[in-house]
Amino acid sequence: MKRIIIEKVFPEINNGRFPIKRVVGDKVLVKSHIYADGHDEISARLLFKRASEKKWNFAEMRLLYNDEWLSEFAVEKFEDYFYTVEAWIDDYKTLRNGLEKKYVVGQDVSLDIQMAAEALRKRVRLRGGNAKMRRVLSEVENSRELGVKVDLLLSKKVLSFASAVPCRDSLVRYANVLRVSVDREKAAFSAWYEMFPRSCGENGRHGTFRDCEKLLPDIARMGFDVLYFPPIHPIGEAKRKGKNNSLVCGKGDVGSPWAIGSRNGGHKSVHPALGNVSDFKRLVKKASAHGLEIALDLAFQCAPDHPCVKEHPQWFKWRPDGSVQYAENPPKKYEDIVPFDFDTKNYKQLWRYLKDIVEYWLNLGVRIFRVDNPHTKPFVFWQWLIGDVKKRYPEVIFLSEAFTRPKKMYMLAKLGFSQSYTYFAWRNTKKEITDYVNELTQTEVSEFFRPNFWPNTPDILTAIFQDSGRPAFLSRFALAATLSSNYGIYGPCYELCVNTPLRKGSEEYLNSEKYEIRNWDRNAAGNIKDFISRINRIRKGNKSFWRTNNVSFLDVDNDLLIAYMKGNELIVVVSLDCYFKRSGWLNVPLEKIGLAEDAVYTMHDLLTGAKYKWKGRANYVELSPDWPAHIFRIET
């Protein structure tokens, strides 16, 4: 008879339809609600294995409280894992507990000893014999001392042996086998630097891949490990946008890189002014030598003169006047962009074409893709494409640029995107930041959604930067880089604190690099490269920054100061006030650090090198707009 109820297993995403995410070296903590009728004792174990293994591995589960059981396993290999749980009525544990209770109060336990010994003997037979347990049974049978018999049968070694052998008659296994999608380390820990290759030239000249090579050493020195390019393909000439998103294209205007395709080719071509495919391959290798990976923008859309529009008209929507349907988000119009029609009857042909684009760049050495607006394409398409690509290239990382409703963002993550853009750019107050980060790290979302915090992008210049200038760039960078293990910046604009909007109330940049070439002087006065570099060095040197979900917020008695721990040894304090000096008393969780209430300890500020002696829980902190962060390492 099957009396065990296995009601829930955590983590489990959509009843096992989607996997949880981990990288090599991570642990998977598994909880389950397990119980049965009556008073019989239960034993439970966690089953786990790699995708390439045929047999299950086992780990004992321990009872926490209220019928909730816990165990864990480590992800040791770069391949997917599977897990589930099973439980059974444990007659030995039941008999053992009865024996112990009766013996403590002085009742006759002679019969209980016989029954427990027989249950143990049965398990020895099931395990094909065990010399140590045979000796235990022999001592129980031959000893004349009641206490000796009882101590032997109550020992932890005997209990561990007996409870590791399931009782097949009552064994129940959870209905679902759950999966762990395993990525390489960079999926969990990365620092992205975005730049337009065409702006890497000098004196207004269109930059090339060779020009980009000159910047690699400096970007690497600053601590970045992903160099992300917007689309590098030929830019459409039909309906090309002018400067500042003007509908009128002037002479020499270069257009938006997201308007992909012209007579010079489509998604499998590079813009002629940037160089050729050989130049790109060389850049990939040069970047790798500096510890940088090139990430490409994957924008599945076309300019009106993309070769596909003429060669495959069935992949697009056509209006009654015979013109192709361009992209719209009323009242906005994007006449220079034509979306694919994923409802076409020829969708299988379209899907294969788009996957071929990904494979083309994979063959050129690219392993990271930032995907433009994935929420505007079918979910099933992404599940198919990412799943198929990762069968052959498991190291590929896909970043979802989906600024849309939460459920859509989360579904894309479930379907296979390795990292995801977030709402971080618009979370400014202490409560907004705390609530949002807790949602991402303390709920089920943390099992499948890897946030990548971008304080700015070529499309996003939020009001806090426009209003507050350089202090906001410092403060928001400190938050992004220390709260999330993955973050990115739109590089030159961020380093130089560029904050002039196209117009009041707009998040678009004036003279946006999306529509024109900007040759930046990245060492100009007022740049924050040193601050960025320091924090990146700290991130790399302290493993608690390598994961996002180990954050816990701390009490500080000033709403314009936010404080949080990373792991058990780092405390970050950031000022949210871009105008005035702020101070407060920080409550240090001594029990988490393992310190006594009156302990004296050293707080080493890794940003400045300064060291402070603190005592007890309440300690004073002070920050100013021109240096708005402490990153303390606790040294006892």
C-alpha positions as CSV (number, residue, x, y, z in Angstrom):
1,M,0.0,0.0,0.0
2,K,1.3,3.4,-1.0
3,R,0.7,5.7,2.1
4,I,3.3,8.4,1.4
5,I,2.2,11.8,0.1
6,I,4.9,13.8,-1.8
7,E,3.0,17.0,-2.3
8,K,5.5,19.5,-3.5
9,V,9.1,19.6,-4.6
10,F,11.0,22.9,-4.6
11,P,12.4,24.2,-6.9
12,E,10.0,23.1,-9.6
13,I,9.0,25.5,-12.4
14,N,5.6,25.2,-14.0
15,N,5.0,21.6,-12.8
16,G,8.4,20.5,-14.2
17,R,7.8,21.9,-17.7
18,F,10.9,24.2,-17.5
19,P,14.3,23.7,-15.9
20,I,15.9,25.7,-13.1
21,K,19.3,27.3,-13.9
22,R,22.7,26.7,-12.4
23,V,26.4,26.9,-13.5
24,V,29.2,24.5,-12.7
25,G,30.1,24.7,-9.0
26,D,26.6,25.7,-7.8
27,K,24.5,23.6,-5.5
28,V,20.9,22.7,-5.8
29,L,18.9,22.8,-2.6
30,V,15.8,20.6,-2.9
31,K,12.9,20.8,-0.5
32,S,9.8,18.7,-0.5
33,H,6.6,18.3,1.5
34,I,6.4,14.6,2.5
35,Y,4.1,12.9,5.0
36,A,1.9,9.9,5.6
37,D,-1.1,8.9,7.7
38,G,-0.6,7.6,11.2
39,H,2.5,7.8,13.4
40,D,5.0,5.7,11.4
41,E,8.3,7.2,10.7
42,I,9.3,8.2,7.2
43,S,12.7,8.2,5.4
44,A,13.3,10.2,2.2
45,R,16.1,10.7,-0.3
46,L,17.0,12.9,-3.2
47,L,17.8,11.3,-6.5
48,F,20.0,13.2,-9.0
49,K,22.1,12.4,-12.0
50,R,23.8,14.0,-14.9
51,A,22.2,13.7,-18.3
52,S,24.9,11.3,-19.4
53,E,24.5,9.0,-16.4
54,K,22.1,6.0,-16.5
55,K,21.9,5.4,-12.7
56,W,20.7,7.7,-10.0
57,N,22.8,9.1,-7.3
58,F,21.3,9.4,-3.8
59,A,21.4,11.9,-1.0
60,E,19.6,11.5,2.3
61,M,16.9,14.1,3.0
62,R,16.5,15.5,6.5
63,L,13.3,16.6,8.2
64,L,13.2,20.3,8.9
65,Y,9.8,21.0,10.4
66,N,6.1,20.7,9.5
67,D,6.8,17.8,7.1
68,E,9.3,19.7,5.0
69,W,12.4,17.8,4.0
70,L,15.7,19.1,2.6
71,S,18.7,17.8,0.8
72,E,21.2,19.1,-1.8
73,F,23.5,18.1,-4.6
74,A,26.4,19.8,-6.4
75,V,26.6,20.6,-10.1
76,E,30.0,19.3,-10.9
77,K,30.0,18.9,-14.7
78,F,29.1,21.1,-17.6
79,E,25.9,19.2,-18.6
80,D,22.3,19.2,-17.6
81,Y,21.2,17.4,-14.4
82,F,18.0,15.7,-13.4
83,Y,16.5,15.3,-9.9
84,T,13.5,14.0,-8.1
85,V,12.7,12.6,-4.6
86,E,11.3,9.4,-3.1
87,A,10.1,8.4,0.3
88,W,9.0,5.3,2.2
89,I,7.6,4.1,5.5
90,D,10.7,3.3,7.6
91,D,9.8,0.4,9.9
92,Y,13.3,0.3,11.5
93,K,13.2,4.0,12.3
94,T,9.6,3.5,13.8
95,L,10.7,0.6,15.9
96,R,13.9,2.4,17.0
97,N,11.9,5.4,18.2
98,G,9.5,3.2,20.1
99,L,12.4,1.4,21.7
100,E,14.0,4.6,22.8
101,K,10.9,6.1,24.3
102,K,10.1,3.0,26.3
103,Y,13.7,2.5,27.5
104,V,13.9,6.1,28.8
105,V,10.9,5.6,31.0
106,G,11.9,2.2,32.2
107,Q,9.4,0.0,30.4
108,D,10.1,-3.6,29.3
109,V,11.9,-3.4,25.9
110,S,12.9,-7.0,25.3
111,L,10.3,-7.5,22.6
112,D,11.2,-4.2,21.0
113,I,14.8,-5.2,20.8
114,Q,13.9,-8.4,19.0
115,M,11.8,-6.6,16.5
116,A,14.4,-3.8,15.8
117,A,17.1,-6.5,15.4
118,E,15.0,-8.4,12.9
119,A,14.3,-5.2,10.9
120,L,18.0,-4.5,10.8
121,R,18.7,-8.1,9.8
122,K,16.3,-7.7,6.9
123,R,18.2,-4.7,5.6
124,V,21.5,-6.4,5.9
125,R,20.1,-9.2,3.6
126,L,18.8,-6.6,1.2
127,R,22.2,-4.9,0.9
128,G,23.9,-8.3,0.2
129,G,25.6,-8.4,3.6
130,N,27.5,-5.9,5.7
131,A,30.3,-6.9,8.0
132,K,29.9,-4.0,10.4
133,M,26.1,-4.5,10.8
134,R,26.5,-8.3,11.2
135,R,28.8,-7.6,14.1
136,V,26.2,-5.2,15.6
137,L,23.6,-7.9,15.3
138,S,25.9,-10.5,16.8
139,E,26.6,-8.2,19.8
140,V,22.9,-7.5,20.3
141,E,22.2,-11.3,20.3
142,N,25.1,-12.2,22.6
143,S,25.3,-9.3,25.0
144,R,23.8,-9.8,28.5
145,E,23.7,-6.1,29.1
146,L,20.4,-4.5,28.3
147,G,22.0,-1.1,27.9
148,V,24.5,-2.4,25.5
149,K,21.8,-3.8,23.3
150,V,19.8,-0.6,23.3
151,D,22.8,1.6,22.6
152,L,23.8,-0.5,19.6
153,L,20.3,-0.4,18.1
154,L,20.0,3.3,18.8
155,S,23.4,4.3,17.3
156,K,23.5,6.8,14.5
157,K,25.6,4.5,12.3
158,V,22.9,1.8,12.5
159,L,20.1,4.3,11.8
160,S,22.0,5.7,8.8
161,F,22.6,2.2,7.4
162,A,19.0,1.0,8.0
163,S,17.3,4.2,6.7
164,A,19.4,4.1,3.5
165,V,17.6,1.0,2.4
166,P,14.1,1.8,1.0
167,C,11.2,-0.4,1.9
168,R,9.9,-1.3,-1.6
169,D,6.4,-2.1,-0.5
170,S,5.8,1.5,0.7
171,L,8.2,3.4,-1.7
172,V,6.7,6.4,-3.5
173,R,8.6,8.5,-6.0
174,Y,7.6,12.0,-7.0
175,A,5.7,12.0,-10.3
176,N,8.0,14.5,-12.1
177,V,11.6,14.2,-13.0
178,L,13.0,17.8,-12.9
179,R,15.8,19.3,-14.9
180,V,18.7,21.6,-14.2
181,S,19.9,23.6,-17.2
182,V,23.7,24.1,-16.6
183,D,25.6,27.0,-18.2
184,R,29.2,28.1,-18.1
185,E,30.3,30.5,-15.4
186,K,30.0,33.7,-17.5
187,A,26.2,33.1,-17.6
188,A,26.2,33.9,-13.9
189,F,29.0,36.4,-13.6
190,S,29.8,39.0,-16.3
191,A,30.5,42.7,-16.9
192,W,29.2,44.0,-20.3
193,Y,30.6,47.1,-22.1
194,E,28.5,48.3,-25.1
195,M,29.9,50.4,-27.8
196,F,29.3,51.2,-31.5
197,P,32.2,50.1,-33.6
198,R,31.5,52.8,-36.2
199,S,32.3,55.4,-33.5
200,C,35.8,54.1,-32.9
201,G,37.4,56.2,-35.6
202,E,38.8,59.7,-35.3
203,N,37.8,63.2,-36.6
204,G,34.4,62.0,-37.7
205,R,35.7,59.1,-39.7
206,H,33.7,55.9,-39.7
207,G,35.3,53.4,-37.4
208,T,36.5,49.9,-38.3
209,F,37.1,46.6,-36.6
210,R,40.8,47.5,-36.7
211,D,40.0,50.7,-34.8
212,C,38.1,48.6,-32.2
213,E,41.2,46.6,-31.6
214,K,43.0,49.7,-30.2
215,L,40.4,50.0,-27.4
216,L,40.5,46.4,-26.3
217,P,43.4,46.8,-23.8
218,D,41.7,49.7,-22.0
219,I,38.3,48.1,-21.8
220,A,39.9,44.9,-20.4
221,R,42.0,46.9,-17.9
222,M,38.7,48.4,-16.7
223,G,37.6,44.9,-15.8
224,F,35.0,44.2,-18.4
225,D,34.8,40.7,-19.9
226,V,32.0,41.1,-22.6
227,L,32.3,43.6,-25.4
228,Y,28.8,44.0,-26.9
229,F,28.2,45.5,-30.4
230,P,24.9,46.7,-31.7
231,P,24.2,45.2,-35.2
232,I,27.3,45.2,-37.4
233,H,25.4,44.4,-40.6
234,P,24.8,46.6,-43.7
235,I,22.3,49.4,-42.9
236,G,19.3,49.9,-45.1
237,E,19.2,53.0,-47.4
238,A,15.5,53.1,-48.0
239,K,13.6,55.1,-45.3
240,R,16.9,55.6,-43.5
241,K,16.6,57.8,-40.4
242,G,18.6,61.0,-40.0
243,K,20.2,62.5,-37.0
244,N,18.1,62.5,-33.8
245,N,15.7,60.0,-35.3
246,S,14.7,62.4,-38.0
247,L,12.5,61.1,-40.8
248,V,14.7,63.2,-43.2
249,C,18.0,61.6,-44.0
250,G,20.7,64.1,-44.8
251,K,23.7,63.6,-46.9
252,G,26.2,61.5,-45.1
253,D,23.8,60.3,-42.4
254,V,24.7,56.7,-41.4
255,G,21.3,55.5,-40.2
256,S,20.3,53.1,-37.4
257,P,22.3,49.8,-37.2
258,W,19.0,48.1,-36.3
259,A,17.7,48.8,-39.8
260,I,19.4,45.7,-41.1
261,G,20.1,44.9,-44.7
262,S,20.8,46.6,-48.0
263,R,22.2,45.9,-51.5
264,N,25.4,45.1,-49.5
265,G,23.8,42.1,-47.8
266,G,21.8,41.1,-44.8
267,H,22.2,39.4,-41.4
268,K,25.2,37.3,-42.6
269,S,27.1,40.3,-43.9
270,V,29.1,43.0,-42.2
271,H,28.8,46.7,-43.0
272,P,31.5,47.4,-45.6
273,A,32.7,50.5,-43.8
274,L,33.5,48.3,-40.7
275,G,35.7,45.9,-42.6
276,N,35.1,42.4,-43.8
277,V,34.5,39.0,-42.2
278,S,38.2,38.3,-41.9
279,D,38.6,41.6,-40.0
280,F,35.8,40.5,-37.6
281,K,37.3,37.1,-37.0
282,R,40.6,38.8,-36.2
283,L,38.9,41.1,-33.7
284,V,37.3,38.1,-32.0
285,K,40.7,36.5,-31.5
286,K,42.3,39.8,-30.4
287,A,39.5,40.3,-27.9
288,S,39.9,36.8,-26.5
289,A,43.6,37.5,-25.9
290,H,42.6,40.3,-23.6
291,G,40.0,38.2,-21.8
292,L,37.1,39.7,-23.7
293,E,34.3,38.0,-25.5
294,I,32.5,39.7,-28.4
295,A,28.7,39.7,-28.0
296,L,26.6,40.4,-31.1
297,D,23.1,41.9,-31.3
298,L,20.6,39.5,-32.7
299,A,17.9,41.7,-34.2
300,F,15.5,39.6,-36.3
301,Q,14.1,42.4,-38.5
302,C,14.9,44.0,-41.8
303,A,15.3,47.3,-43.5
304,P,12.9,47.8,-46.4
305,D,15.8,47.1,-48.9
306,H,17.0,43.9,-47.1
307,P,17.5,41.2,-49.7
308,C,14.9,39.0,-47.9
309,V,12.1,41.4,-48.6
310,K,12.5,40.8,-52.3
311,E,13.6,37.2,-52.2
312,H,11.0,36.0,-49.6
313,P,8.0,38.3,-49.7
314,Q,5.9,35.6,-48.0
315,W,7.8,36.2,-44.8
316,F,6.4,39.8,-44.4
317,K,3.0,41.5,-44.1
318,W,1.8,43.5,-47.0
319,R,-0.7,46.4,-46.8
320,P,-3.6,47.0,-49.2
321,D,-1.6,49.6,-51.1
322,G,1.1,47.0,-51.9
323,S,3.6,48.4,-49.5
324,V,5.3,46.3,-46.9
325,Q,4.2,46.7,-43.2
326,Y,6.9,48.6,-41.3
327,A,7.2,48.4,-37.5
328,E,4.9,50.6,-35.4
329,N,4.3,51.2,-31.7
330,P,1.6,54.0,-32.0
331,P,2.2,56.8,-32.0
332,K,5.8,55.9,-32.8
333,K,6.6,54.7,-36.4
334,Y,9.7,52.9,-37.4
335,E,9.6,53.2,-41.2
336,D,13.2,52.0,-41.5
337,I,12.4,48.6,-40.0
338,V,10.3,45.8,-41.4
339,P,9.4,43.0,-39.0
340,F,9.2,39.4,-40.0
341,D,5.7,37.9,-40.1
342,F,5.9,34.9,-37.7
343,D,2.3,34.0,-38.6
344,T,3.3,33.2,-42.2
345,K,2.3,29.8,-43.5
346,N,6.0,29.4,-44.4
347,Y,7.1,29.8,-40.8
348,K,9.2,26.6,-40.8
349,Q,11.2,28.0,-43.6
350,L,11.6,31.3,-41.8
351,W,12.6,29.6,-38.6
352,R,15.4,27.7,-40.3
353,Y,16.6,30.8,-42.0
354,L,16.9,32.7,-38.7
355,K,18.6,29.8,-37.0
356,D,21.1,29.7,-39.9
357,I,22.0,33.3,-39.1
358,V,22.9,32.3,-35.5
359,E,25.0,29.4,-36.7
360,Y,26.8,31.6,-39.2
361,W,28.1,33.8,-36.4
362,L,28.8,30.8,-34.2
363,N,31.1,29.5,-36.9
364,L,32.9,32.8,-36.7
365,G,33.6,32.4,-33.0
366,V,30.7,34.3,-31.4
367,R,29.3,32.6,-28.3
368,I,27.2,35.5,-26.8
369,F,24.1,37.1,-28.3
370,R,22.1,40.0,-27.0
371,V,18.6,39.5,-28.5
372,D,16.7,42.5,-29.5
373,N,13.0,42.6,-28.5
374,P,12.5,38.8,-28.1
375,H,9.0,39.3,-26.6
376,T,7.8,40.4,-30.1
377,K,8.5,37.0,-31.5
378,P,6.7,33.7,-30.6
379,F,7.7,32.0,-27.4
380,V,7.7,28.6,-29.1
381,F,10.2,30.0,-31.7
382,W,12.7,30.9,-29.0
383,Q,12.3,27.6,-27.2
384,W,13.0,25.8,-30.4
385,L,15.9,27.9,-31.5
386,I,17.7,28.1,-28.2
387,G,17.1,24.5,-27.4
388,D,18.5,23.4,-30.8
389,V,21.5,25.6,-30.7
390,K,22.5,24.6,-27.2
391,K,22.4,20.9,-28.1
392,R,25.5,21.5,-30.2
393,Y,26.9,24.7,-28.5
394,P,26.0,24.4,-24.8
395,E,28.4,27.3,-24.0
396,V,26.3,29.8,-25.9
397,I,24.8,32.7,-23.8
398,F,21.6,34.5,-24.9
399,L,20.7,37.8,-23.2
400,S,17.0,38.8,-23.5
401,E,16.4,42.5,-24.1
402,A,12.7,42.4,-23.3
403,F,11.5,45.5,-21.5
404,T,7.9,44.3,-21.3
405,R,5.5,43.0,-18.7
406,P,7.0,40.7,-16.0
407,K,5.3,37.5,-16.9
408,K,6.5,37.8,-20.5
409,M,10.1,38.5,-19.3
410,Y,9.9,35.5,-17.0
411,M,8.6,33.2,-19.6
412,L,11.5,34.1,-22.0
413,A,13.9,33.2,-19.2
414,K,12.1,29.9,-18.6
415,L,12.3,29.1,-22.3
416,G,16.1,29.2,-22.3
417,F,17.5,32.8,-22.2
418,S,20.6,32.7,-20.1
419,Q,20.3,36.3,-18.8
420,S,17.6,39.0,-18.9
421,Y,17.3,42.8,-18.9
422,T,15.3,44.1,-15.9
423,Y,13.5,47.1,-14.6
424,F,16.5,48.2,-12.6
425,A,17.0,51.4,-14.6
426,W,13.6,52.7,-13.2
427,R,14.0,51.6,-9.6
428,N,15.4,54.6,-7.7
429,T,14.1,54.7,-4.1
430,K,15.3,52.5,-1.3
431,K,11.9,50.7,-1.2
432,E,11.7,50.3,-4.9
433,I,15.2,48.8,-5.1
434,T,14.8,46.6,-2.1
435,D,11.4,45.2,-3.2
436,Y,12.5,44.6,-6.7
437,V,15.8,42.8,-5.8
438,N,13.9,40.7,-3.2
439,E,11.5,39.7,-5.9
440,L,14.4,38.6,-8.1
441,T,16.4,36.8,-5.4
442,Q,14.0,35.6,-2.7
443,T,11.2,34.1,-4.7
444,E,10.8,31.3,-7.3
445,V,12.0,33.7,-9.9
446,S,15.6,33.3,-8.7
447,E,15.6,29.7,-9.9
448,F,15.2,30.5,-13.6
449,F,15.7,34.3,-14.1
450,R,19.2,35.7,-14.2
451,P,19.0,39.5,-14.0
452,N,21.5,41.7,-15.9
453,F,21.4,45.2,-14.5
454,W,21.8,48.0,-17.1
455,P,21.6,51.5,-15.6
456,N,21.6,52.9,-19.2
457,T,21.4,51.8,-22.8
458,P,21.4,53.7,-26.1
459,D,17.6,53.8,-25.7
460,I,17.4,54.6,-22.0
461,L,18.6,57.8,-20.4
462,T,16.4,57.9,-17.3
463,A,15.4,61.1,-15.4
464,I,17.8,60.5,-12.5
465,F,20.8,60.9,-14.8
466,Q,19.3,63.9,-16.6
467,D,18.5,65.6,-13.3
468,S,21.5,64.6,-11.1
469,G,24.5,64.2,-13.4
470,R,27.8,62.7,-12.4
471,P,26.8,61.6,-8.8
472,A,23.9,59.6,-10.3
473,F,26.3,57.8,-12.6
474,L,28.5,56.9,-9.7
475,S,25.7,55.8,-7.4
476,R,23.8,53.8,-10.0
477,F,26.9,52.0,-11.2
478,A,27.8,51.0,-7.6
479,L,24.3,49.6,-7.2
480,A,24.2,47.7,-10.6
481,A,27.7,46.2,-10.2
482,T,27.3,45.0,-6.6
483,L,23.6,44.0,-6.4
484,S,23.7,41.9,-9.6
485,S,26.5,39.5,-10.6
486,N,25.7,40.4,-14.2
487,Y,25.5,44.0,-15.3
488,G,26.2,46.2,-18.3
489,I,26.7,49.8,-19.3
490,Y,26.4,51.7,-22.5
491,G,30.1,52.4,-22.2
492,P,31.3,55.8,-23.5
493,C,28.1,57.6,-22.5
494,Y,28.3,56.1,-19.0
495,E,32.0,56.8,-18.5
496,L,31.6,60.4,-19.6
497,C,28.3,60.9,-17.7
498,V,26.5,62.0,-20.9
499,N,23.0,63.1,-19.7
500,T,21.5,65.5,-22.2
501,P,18.1,64.3,-23.5
502,L,16.6,64.8,-26.9
503,R,13.9,66.9,-25.3
504,K,12.4,67.3,-21.8
505,G,10.5,64.2,-20.7
506,S,12.3,62.0,-23.2
507,E,14.7,59.1,-22.4
508,E,16.4,59.5,-25.8
509,Y,19.8,61.0,-26.0
510,L,20.4,64.3,-27.8
511,N,22.6,63.5,-30.8
512,S,22.0,59.8,-30.2
513,E,24.8,57.5,-31.4
514,K,22.0,55.3,-32.8
515,Y,21.8,57.7,-35.7
516,E,25.2,59.3,-36.1
517,I,28.9,58.6,-35.5
518,R,30.3,60.0,-32.2
519,N,34.1,59.9,-31.8
520,W,34.4,59.9,-28.0
521,D,37.3,61.1,-25.9
522,R,37.0,58.5,-23.2
523,N,39.6,60.2,-21.1
524,A,37.9,63.6,-21.1
525,A,37.7,65.5,-17.8
526,G,34.9,64.3,-15.5
527,N,35.0,60.7,-16.6
528,I,34.4,58.0,-14.0
529,K,36.6,55.3,-15.5
530,D,38.7,54.9,-12.3
531,F,35.6,54.4,-10.1
532,I,34.3,51.7,-12.6
533,S,37.7,50.0,-12.7
534,R,37.9,49.9,-8.9
535,I,34.6,48.2,-8.5
536,N,35.2,45.7,-11.3
537,R,38.5,44.7,-9.6
538,I,36.6,44.3,-6.3
539,R,34.0,42.2,-8.0
540,K,36.5,39.8,-9.5
541,G,38.5,39.5,-6.3
542,N,35.5,38.6,-4.0
543,K,33.5,35.6,-4.9
544,S,30.4,36.8,-3.1
545,F,29.9,39.2,-6.0
546,W,29.9,36.3,-8.4
547,R,26.2,35.5,-7.6
548,T,23.1,37.6,-7.3
549,N,20.9,35.5,-5.0
550,N,23.1,35.9,-1.9
551,V,22.1,39.4,-1.1
552,S,20.3,40.4,2.1
553,F,19.3,44.0,2.9
554,L,20.4,45.6,6.2
555,D,18.7,48.3,8.4
556,V,20.2,51.8,8.2
557,D,18.2,54.7,9.7
558,N,18.3,56.9,6.7
559,D,16.0,56.4,3.7
560,L,18.6,57.8,1.4
561,L,21.2,55.2,2.4
562,I,20.8,51.6,1.2
563,A,22.9,48.8,2.7
564,Y,23.1,45.1,2.0
565,M,25.3,42.1,2.6
566,K,26.8,39.9,-0.1
567,G,27.5,36.5,1.3
568,N,28.7,36.6,5.0
569,E,31.7,38.9,4.6
570,L,30.8,41.9,2.5
571,I,28.7,44.9,3.3
572,V,27.8,47.5,0.7
573,V,26.4,50.9,1.5
574,V,25.3,53.3,-1.2
575,S,24.0,56.8,-1.0
576,L,20.8,57.6,-3.1
577,D,21.2,61.3,-2.6
578,C,23.0,63.0,-5.5
579,Y,23.1,66.4,-3.9
580,F,23.9,66.3,-0.2
581,K,26.1,64.3,2.2
582,R,24.1,61.6,4.1
583,S,24.8,59.7,7.3
584,G,23.2,57.1,9.4
585,W,23.5,54.2,11.8
586,L,23.9,50.8,10.2
587,N,22.7,47.6,12.0
588,V,25.3,44.9,11.5
589,P,23.9,41.3,11.7
590,L,26.5,40.0,14.1
591,E,24.9,36.5,14.3
592,K,25.4,36.0,10.6
593,I,29.1,36.9,10.9
594,G,29.5,34.8,14.0
595,L,30.5,37.6,16.3
596,A,29.5,38.4,19.9
597,E,27.3,41.4,20.7
598,D,30.3,43.4,22.1
599,A,32.8,42.2,19.5
600,V,35.4,44.6,18.0
601,Y,36.1,44.0,14.3
602,T,37.7,45.7,11.3
603,M,35.7,47.1,8.3
604,H,38.0,47.3,5.3
605,D,36.7,49.6,2.6
606,L,37.9,48.0,-0.5
607,L,37.1,51.1,-2.6
608,T,39.4,53.4,-0.8
609,G,41.6,51.1,1.2
610,A,40.6,52.7,4.5
611,K,40.1,50.5,7.6
612,Y,37.7,51.3,10.5
613,K,37.3,49.7,13.9
614,W,33.7,48.9,14.6
615,K,32.1,47.5,17.7
616,G,28.7,45.8,18.2
617,R,25.7,46.2,16.0
618,A,25.1,49.9,15.5
619,N,27.8,51.7,13.6
620,Y,28.0,55.1,11.9
621,V,28.4,55.5,8.1
622,E,28.6,58.7,6.0
623,L,28.7,59.2,2.2
624,S,28.8,62.1,-0.1
625,P,27.6,62.6,-3.7
626,D,31.1,62.6,-5.2
627,W,32.0,59.3,-3.5
628,P,28.6,57.6,-2.8
629,A,29.6,54.0,-1.9
630,H,31.4,51.9,0.7
631,I,32.3,48.3,-0.1
632,F,33.3,46.8,3.2
633,R,35.0,43.5,3.8
634,I,34.5,42.3,7.4
635,E,37.8,41.3,8.9
636,T,37.7,39.8,12.4
